[in-house]
Amino acid sequence: MADYQLLIDGELCDSASGQTFETYNPAKNEKIAEIAKGGTEDAVRAIEAARKAFDEGPWPKLSGSERAEKLRAIAQLINDNANELAELESLDSGGTIRKSQLADIPGAAQAFTWFAQMAEERPDKADLPVAVFPQSTNYALYEPLGVCTGIIPWNFPFIMLSWKIAPALAAGNVSIIKPATYTSITALKLAQLITEADLLPPAVLQVIAGPGSTVGEELAANPLVDKVAFTGSTEVGRRIMQLASGTVKPVTLELGGKSANIVLDDADLDQASAAVLWGTFFHGGQVCESGTRALVDKKIYDELVGILADKAGKIQLGDQMDFMTDIGPLVNRIQVETAERYCALGREEVGEPICGGGRPEGLPEGLDVNAYFQPTIFTDVPNSSKIAQEEIFGPVLCVIPFSSDDEAVAIANDSIYGLAGGVQSSNLERAEAVAAKMRTGTVWINDYHMISPDRPFGGYKQSGIGRELGTFGYDVYRQVKHVHVNPETSGRDNHIQYSALSSNI
């Protein structure tokens, strides 16, 4: 039996094939666990069970308040097991224990709590104003979509899990989740906890670990699925759209980014430098909305670059299980090699970085240097260069000079992506004017990475479709039905609106 099993149709089980895969602590290249490896057969079985659970089961028929009670119970379950979940999250993903304890695990609980509130507060019915046919009554019914699948990434496995499950269940849908192969443990652990606590009817929530090429494609293409939500690369997002288009099912896509963090000449340099470094190097740059392009006004460029280099050199790399570590290992050696490849390209395009650029020296004993990459800063980077245009997903910052606010906006918008961005300035009116012109889904002013369940998140352009979180992230899991009622029911002469169209009706 696998150490972590799939959850299908209310039962924890191994895969139909009996196959497993191993997961490792990237910092030490040590095996953590054996995980059941789902395949197409497992995905089909889960989808069929979900279809039955939605069409015949009790969950969609519950009131919003009843569903909210269950979601709050899941939030409490997460909080009750927070220490274990945080440890597993960090061991499996390489994210620091500080991040897991202070952001990931409580953030997931907060998402379940927020969408529980949405289930209670968002109306299931709304009267519609009548203008054209004043003698009729009209209203909108908000109904769950049905079987909703979610495919989540490896960089924030637990909090992304909550972003997919919580709104789907809150709105009355059933949910099937596929975690990333590299980081499946916490999704399967939560499935185990929910099952043992008997919090949900069978097949309302199912979790299947396995390859995207089998499980993921089935969850996106199967005609019994009503909606798919995906967080990951833009390349895979395009494939998800293709698969979903076969049955014209709605998709929510949160994809890649190459976000611009604009530092205006009136910014507080100490605060701005902190925002730039935090915006880039948090979680080793493995964040879709990282501000990996720092656009800096030429008037303060040299001074700020000096501050950035000094502060970057003080960032602590180490064991992710040490609370004092700033950056742990990247998720695997593939990501380290990707960072190395882009740094080699950067050296060809713009020259030597002012700091970093390779694997670190002097790591604590027992850590694998091949899992780590130094915080790296390239300066005077043309926005047209590949390192400024392509998503690296590692701790690599491109610093780009500009001469005016309009030029900064033009550079920021010169990207296929539009997920997030920042503006650093002591003049809020000026900063807000710049933010308004940026073609991106989120802009932080004098801050970065601040995401909350009650605020919408998503991208422009090739950074995605739709929004997660907030009221927007709840309503995308509901259908809208218009009901028109003709109050006249006294026979044939009853003011039917279309009666004048034909004398034969």
C-alpha positions in Angstrom: 0.0 0.0 0.0 1.2 3.5 -0.8 2.1 5.8 2.0 -0.4 8.3 0.5 -3.4 7.0 -1.3 -5.9 8.5 -3.8 -9.4 9.6 -2.7 -12.0 8.2 -5.1 -15.7 7.9 -4.5 -15.4 8.4 -0.8 -12.6 5.8 -0.3 -8.9 6.1 0.2 -7.3 3.6 -2.3 -4.3 2.7 -4.3 -4.4 3.3 -8.1 -6.1 0.8 -10.4 -2.6 -0.1 -11.8 -1.1 -0.5 -8.3 1.7 1.8 -9.4 3.4 4.3 -7.1 5.9 7.1 -7.4 8.4 8.5 -5.0 8.6 12.0 -3.7 11.8 13.6 -2.3 13.0 16.4 0.0 14.8 18.5 -2.6 17.3 19.9 -0.1 18.8 16.6 0.7 17.6 14.4 -2.2 16.0 12.1 0.4 12.9 10.0 -0.2 9.9 11.2 1.8 7.1 8.8 0.7 5.6 6.5 -1.8 2.5 8.0 -3.5 -0.2 6.1 -5.4 0.2 6.9 -9.1 -3.2 7.5 -10.6 -3.9 7.0 -14.3 -6.7 7.5 -16.8 -8.8 4.6 -15.4 -8.7 6.3 -11.9 -9.7 9.6 -13.4 -12.6 8.2 -15.3 -13.8 6.3 -12.2 -13.6 9.5 -10.2 -15.4 11.6 -12.8 -18.3 9.0 -13.1 -18.6 9.0 -9.3 -18.6 12.8 -9.2 -21.3 12.9 -11.9 -23.5 10.7 -9.8 -22.8 12.6 -6.6 -23.8 15.8 -8.3 -26.9 14.5 -10.2 -28.3 12.3 -7.4 -26.5 13.2 -4.2 -27.4 15.6 -1.4 -24.6 18.2 -1.7 -26.1 20.5 -4.4 -29.4 20.5 -2.6 -28.0 21.8 0.7 -28.5 25.4 1.6 -25.6 27.8 1.4 -25.5 27.8 5.2 -25.3 24.1 5.4 -22.4 24.0 2.9 -20.8 26.8 4.8 -20.8 24.8 8.0 -18.9 22.0 6.3 -16.3 24.4 4.8 -15.7 25.9 8.2 -15.2 22.5 9.6 -12.5 21.8 6.9 -10.9 25.1 7.9 -10.8 24.0 11.5 -9.4 20.7 10.5 -6.6 22.5 8.7 -5.9 24.6 11.7 -6.0 21.6 14.0 -3.4 19.9 11.9 -1.4 23.0 10.9 2.0 21.9 12.2 2.0 18.5 10.4 0.7 20.1 7.2 3.3 22.8 7.3 6.1 20.3 7.8 4.9 18.1 5.0 4.5 21.1 2.7 8.0 22.3 3.3 9.6 18.9 3.1 7.9 18.1 -0.2 8.1 21.5 -2.0 11.3 23.0 -0.6 9.4 26.1 0.6 10.6 27.4 3.9 8.9 26.3 7.1 8.4 30.0 7.8 6.4 30.4 4.6 4.4 27.2 5.2 3.6 28.1 8.8 2.8 31.8 8.3 1.3 31.8 4.8 0.4 28.6 3.2 -1.4 26.6 5.8 -3.3 29.6 7.4 -3.9 31.0 4.0 -5.7 27.8 2.9 -7.8 27.8 6.0 -8.7 31.4 5.4 -9.8 30.5 1.8 -12.2 27.9 3.1 -13.6 30.4 5.7 -14.0 33.1 3.0 -15.9 30.9 0.6 -18.1 29.6 3.5 -19.1 33.3 3.9 -19.8 33.5 0.2 -22.0 30.4 0.4 -24.1 32.2 3.1 -24.1 35.7 1.7 -24.2 35.5 -2.1 -27.8 35.2 -3.3 -29.2 32.1 -5.0 -31.9 34.2 -6.5 -32.1 37.9 -7.6 -35.1 39.8 -8.9 -34.5 41.5 -12.3 -35.8 44.9 -13.2 -38.5 44.9 -15.9 -38.5 47.5 -18.6 -39.7 46.0 -21.9 -42.5 43.8 -20.7 -43.7 45.5 -17.5 -46.5 43.0 -16.8 -44.1 40.1 -16.4 -42.0 39.0 -13.4 -38.3 38.2 -14.0 -35.6 36.8 -11.8 -32.2 35.1 -12.0 -31.3 31.8 -10.4 -27.7 31.1 -9.5 -27.0 27.4 -9.7 -23.9 25.2 -9.4 -22.1 24.2 -12.6 -21.7 20.5 -11.7 -18.5 18.5 -11.8 -15.6 20.8 -11.4 -12.0 19.7 -11.8 -8.9 21.5 -10.6 -5.3 21.0 -11.7 -2.8 22.6 -9.3 0.9 23.6 -9.5 3.9 22.5 -7.5 5.0 25.9 -6.2 2.1 26.5 -3.7 0.4 23.1 -3.6 -1.7 23.5 -0.4 -3.0 27.0 -0.9 -3.7 26.4 -4.5 -5.7 23.3 -3.4 -7.9 25.5 -1.3 -8.4 28.0 -4.2 -9.9 25.2 -6.3 -11.8 23.2 -3.8 -13.3 25.9 -1.5 -15.3 28.0 -4.1 -16.4 24.9 -6.0 -17.9 23.2 -2.9 -19.2 26.5 -1.5 -21.3 27.0 -4.7 -22.7 23.5 -4.5 -20.5 21.7 -7.0 -18.4 18.6 -6.6 -14.7 18.8 -7.0 -11.9 16.6 -8.4 -8.3 17.7 -7.8 -5.1 16.7 -9.4 -2.0 17.9 -7.5 1.3 18.3 -9.1 3.4 15.2 -9.3 6.4 16.9 -7.5 4.3 18.0 -4.6 1.3 15.8 -4.0 1.6 15.0 -0.3 -0.4 17.8 1.4 -3.4 17.4 -1.1 -3.6 13.7 -0.3 -3.1 14.3 3.4 -6.0 16.7 3.5 -8.1 14.2 1.6 -7.2 11.6 4.3 -8.1 14.0 7.1 -11.5 15.0 5.5 -12.3 11.3 4.9 -11.4 10.2 8.4 -13.5 13.1 9.9 -16.4 12.1 7.6 -17.0 15.7 6.7 -18.4 15.3 3.1 -20.7 12.9 1.3 -18.9 10.4 -0.9 -17.4 11.7 -4.2 -18.1 15.4 -3.4 -14.3 15.8 -3.1 -11.8 13.5 -4.8 -8.1 13.8 -5.1 -6.0 11.9 -7.7 -2.2 12.2 -7.9 -0.7 11.3 -11.3 0.8 12.6 -14.5 -0.8 15.5 -16.3 -0.6 13.5 -19.6 -3.1 11.0 -18.3 -5.0 12.2 -15.3 -4.8 15.9 -16.1 -5.9 15.5 -19.7 -8.9 13.3 -18.7 -10.0 15.8 -16.1 -9.9 18.6 -18.8 -11.4 16.7 -21.7 -14.0 14.3 -20.3 -17.6 15.3 -21.4 -19.0 14.6 -17.9 -16.9 17.4 -16.5 -18.6 20.8 -16.4 -15.7 23.1 -15.6 -11.9 23.0 -15.3 -9.6 25.3 -13.3 -5.9 25.2 -13.9 -2.9 27.0 -12.4 0.5 26.5 -14.1 2.4 27.4 -17.2 1.0 29.3 -20.2 2.1 26.4 -22.4 0.0 23.9 -20.5 -2.8 26.3 -20.2 -3.1 26.4 -23.9 -3.4 22.6 -23.9 -6.1 22.8 -21.2 -8.1 25.2 -23.4 -7.9 22.9 -26.4 -9.0 19.9 -24.3 -11.9 21.8 -22.7 -13.1 23.2 -26.1 -14.3 19.8 -27.2 -17.3 20.1 -24.9 -17.2 23.9 -24.6 -16.7 23.8 -20.9 -15.7 26.9 -19.1 -12.1 27.3 -17.9 -10.4 29.3 -15.3 -6.7 29.7 -16.1 -4.0 31.3 -13.9 -0.9 31.1 -15.9 2.6 32.5 -16.3 3.9 36.0 -15.6 6.9 38.3 -16.0 5.7 41.1 -13.8 7.1 44.6 -13.7 7.9 46.3 -10.3 8.2 50.0 -11.1 10.3 52.2 -8.8 9.6 55.9 -9.4 12.2 58.5 -8.6 10.4 59.7 -5.5 10.3 56.3 -3.8 11.8 55.7 -0.4 14.8 53.6 -1.5 15.0 51.4 1.6 11.4 50.5 1.3 11.5 50.2 -2.5 14.6 47.9 -2.4 12.8 45.7 0.1 9.8 45.5 -2.1 11.9 44.7 -5.2 13.9 41.9 -3.4 10.8 40.5 -1.7 8.9 40.7 -5.0 11.5 38.6 -6.8 13.2 36.3 -4.3 10.3 35.2 -2.2 10.1 31.4 -2.5 13.2 31.4 -4.7 11.4 33.3 -7.4 9.1 30.3 -8.0 6.0 32.5 -8.0 3.9 33.2 -11.1 3.4 36.8 -10.2 7.0 37.6 -9.0 8.2 41.0 -9.9 11.2 39.7 -11.8 11.5 42.9 -13.9 12.5 45.9 -11.7 11.9 49.1 -13.7 13.9 51.8 -12.0 14.0 55.6 -12.8 17.4 56.6 -14.1 17.6 59.4 -11.5 17.9 56.8 -8.7 19.1 53.9 -10.7 22.7 53.6 -9.6 21.9 54.2 -6.0 19.1 51.7 -5.9 21.2 49.1 -7.8 23.9 49.4 -5.1 21.4 48.9 -2.3 19.9 45.8 -4.1 23.2 44.2 -4.5 24.2 44.8 -0.9 20.9 43.4 0.5 20.8 40.4 -1.9 24.1 39.3 -0.6 22.6 39.0 2.9 19.8 36.6 1.9 20.2 33.4 3.8 20.0 30.1 1.8 19.7 27.0 3.8 17.6 24.1 5.1 13.9 24.9 4.4 13.1 23.3 7.8 15.1 26.0 9.6 12.8 28.9 10.5 15.7 31.4 9.9 16.2 30.4 6.2 15.1 33.0 3.7 15.3 30.8 0.6 15.3 27.0 0.6 16.0 24.7 -2.3 14.3 25.0 -5.6 11.6 22.4 -6.1 14.0 20.1 -8.1 17.1 20.0 -10.1 15.3 20.8 -13.3 14.5 24.3 -11.9 18.1 24.8 -10.9 19.2 23.8 -14.4 16.7 26.2 -15.9 18.0 29.1 -13.8 21.5 28.2 -14.9 20.5 28.1 -18.5 18.9 31.5 -18.4 21.9 33.0 -16.5 24.2 31.7 -19.2 21.9 33.4 -21.8 21.8 36.6 -19.7 25.6 36.7 -19.7 25.5 36.5 -23.5 22.8 39.2 -23.8 23.7 41.8 -21.1 26.9 40.7 -19.3 27.9 39.4 -15.9 25.3 39.7 -13.1 26.2 42.0 -10.3 25.5 39.2 -7.8 24.7 35.5 -7.9 24.5 33.6 -11.1 25.2 30.1 -10.0 25.0 27.4 -7.3 26.0 28.7 -3.9 29.0 27.9 -1.8 29.1 27.4 2.0 25.8 25.7 2.5 25.2 24.0 5.9 26.4 20.5 6.0 24.0 17.8 4.7 22.4 20.0 2.0 22.7 19.3 -1.7 24.3 22.2 -3.5 22.6 21.0 -6.7 19.2 21.9 -5.3 20.1 25.6 -4.7 20.6 28.7 -6.7 22.0 32.1 -5.6 19.8 35.2 -5.7 20.9 36.8 -9.0 20.6 40.3 -10.4 21.3 41.4 -14.0 21.4 45.2 -14.6 20.9 47.4 -17.6 18.7 44.7 -19.2 17.0 45.5 -22.4 13.3 44.7 -22.1 13.6 42.9 -25.5 16.1 40.4 -24.1 15.0 36.8 -23.4 15.8 37.0 -19.7 13.4 40.0 -19.5 10.6 38.4 -21.6 10.6 34.7 -20.7 9.5 33.3 -17.3 12.4 31.8 -15.5 10.7 30.6 -12.3 13.9 31.0 -10.3 15.7 33.7 -8.3 16.8 35.9 -11.2 16.0 39.6 -11.3 16.3 41.9 -14.3 16.8 45.6 -13.6 15.7 47.9 -16.4 16.2 51.7 -16.5 13.5 54.2 -17.6 13.3 58.0 -18.1 9.7 58.8 -17.5 6.5 57.4 -16.0 5.0 56.8 -19.5 8.1 55.0 -20.6 7.9 52.8 -17.5 4.3 51.9 -18.3 5.2 51.1 -21.9 8.0 48.8 -20.8 5.8 47.1 -18.2 3.1 46.5 -20.8 5.6 45.2 -23.4 5.1 41.6 -22.4 2.9 38.7 -23.4 2.0 38.4 -19.7 -0.1 40.5 -17.4 -0.5 38.8 -14.1 0.7 41.3 -11.6 3.0 44.3 -10.9 4.1 46.9 -8.5 4.6 50.6 -8.2 7.0 52.0 -5.5 6.5 55.8 -4.8 6.0 58.3 -2.0 3.3 60.0 -4.1 0.2 57.8 -4.0 -1.7 59.9 -6.6 1.2 59.4 -9.0 1.5 55.7 -8.2 -2.2 55.1 -8.7 -2.0 56.9 -12.1 0.8 54.6 -13.2 -1.1 51.5 -11.8 -4.2 52.4 -13.8 -2.2 52.2 -17.0 -0.6 48.9 -16.4 -2.3 46.0 -18.2 -2.1 43.5 -15.5 -4.5 41.8 -13.1 -3.0 43.0 -9.8 -0.9 46.0 -8.9 0.6 46.5 -5.4 1.6 50.0 -4.4 4.5 50.1 -2.0 4.2 46.4 -1.4 4.3 43.1 -3.2 2.8 39.5 -3.0 -0.1 40.6 -0.8 -2.9 38.2 -1.8 -6.0 37.6 0.2 -9.1 35.3 -0.3 -11.4 38.3 -0.4 -9.6 40.0 -3.3 -9.7 38.9 -7.0 -6.6 37.4 -8.5 -5.9 36.6 -12.2 -4.3 37.8 -15.3 -4.5 39.8 -18.5 -3.3 38.6 -21.9 -1.5 35.2 -21.8 -1.4 35.2 -18.0 -4.9 33.6 -17.9 -8.6 33.7 -18.1 -11.0 34.6 -15.3 -10.4 35.4 -11.7 -9.9 33.4 -8.5 -10.8 34.6 -5.0 -13.1 37.4 -4.0 -16.8 37.4 -5.0 -15.5 36.9 -8.6 -13.9 33.6 -7.8 -17.1 32.4 -6.3 -19.5 33.4 -9.0 -17.5 31.7 -11.8 -18.5 28.4 -10.2 -22.2 29.2 -10.8 -24.6 29.2 -13.7 -27.1 32.0 -14.2 -30.6 31.1 -15.2 -33.2 33.7 -16.2 -36.8 32.9 -15.4 -39.6 34.9 -17.0 -43.1 34.6 -15.5 -46.2 35.8 -17.3 -48.6 36.4 -14.5 -51.7 36.2 -16.7 -53.0 32.6 -16.7 -56.7 33.0 -17.5 -56.9 31.3 -20.9 -55.8 32.1 -24.4 -56.2 35.9 -24.2 -53.4 36.2 -21.6 -51.1 38.8 -23.0 -48.5 36.4 -24.3 -45.9 38.7 -25.7 -45.3 37.0 -29.0 -49.0 36.5 -29.9 -48.9 39.4 -32.4 -46.2 37.6 -34.4 -48.6 35.1 -35.9 -52.4 34.9 -36.3 -52.1 31.1 -36.3 -50.8 30.8 -32.7 
